[in-house]
Amino acid sequence: MNRDILFRQDGFVFSYRVAGVLIQGGRILLQKPENDGYAFIGGHAEAFEASRETLAREFREELRADVDVGRLLAVGEIFFPWGDRPCHQLALYYAVSLKDESQIPLDGVFRGWDELGGERIDLDFCWTPLEELPGKEVYPAELVPHLLGGSTEVLHFVSRQLENTPTLETPRLILRRFAPEDIPAILEMHRDEEVNRFLPWFPLKTLEQARDFYRERYEAVYAQPWGYAYAICLKGDDVPIGYAGVELGGANDLGYGLRREFWHQGIVSEAAKALVERVRADGLPFVTATHDVNNPRSGAVMRAAGMKYCYSYEEQWMPKNVPVTFRMYQLNLDGRDDREYRGYWEKYARHFVEENL
């Protein structure tokens, strides 16, 4: 039975981690997962396990090495993306020393592995000169100056690695948050019945409806610790002409729309590419997107963003209550090309793979 203090809820993850700082001969030993930055060696505490016991166990499991656990160096409250959910982590950092120097290499890089959630993670263990730490991508970064400064006090730090809809820039566009003063632009965008044809809501008719739309679809997202809900604006004109976003959780659905007079100029493709690169940098494992088979231009946007067709399914589309056949596209962002989101396939009875797409 897994006893790790690691709780996954619908909206977030809580993690309690203990890590060790092993410094010897002017070098520090760090771990580095594939395709990620450097981290301090450690792992999750188990239920009813004292933190020093956790650390000794983790070094035995990951490095096959016995350590003496010394003084507490730091306590961290860390907020970061964990897959498609925000994680709230409480972390303790201790000084450690080797009991037997013959158990591991004392120079260079050597291989090891860890297990998280029943999944094996291959790791490099790297001896790194202390003077090189400022130039490395080390997590959490807040701990590095404390170690280099030689302080004997216990550091308490808060590390916020989550952002909600940070501003993005492309050659032609600014992607930013919607604001209350954009409500007239939201109405202008969503009152057009032709624009609305393939969108999952009815056309807006009044400013009051646009105000409710803003509160429900944008303000509610911005109240969360992590999210992506963008207004698409042309450079030099701060008026929203479209929207793009990723709805986190489950399918990690990429959605977008644009005022009709700006169609066929590659604007949505440009915005979608920028958004995909942002969520990739933030650690989201994958994104999906769906389009009505009668709207193939939307599929072209998905392909331009690097997404690949997976399957199709039929749904009684609400709230419009009409039957629609959707095509589902996906882009894996973490190197796991074998992953395919099956949520729609499993939910809807009629599903199939179209050939030659």
Disulfide bonds with the S-S distance in Angstrom:
none
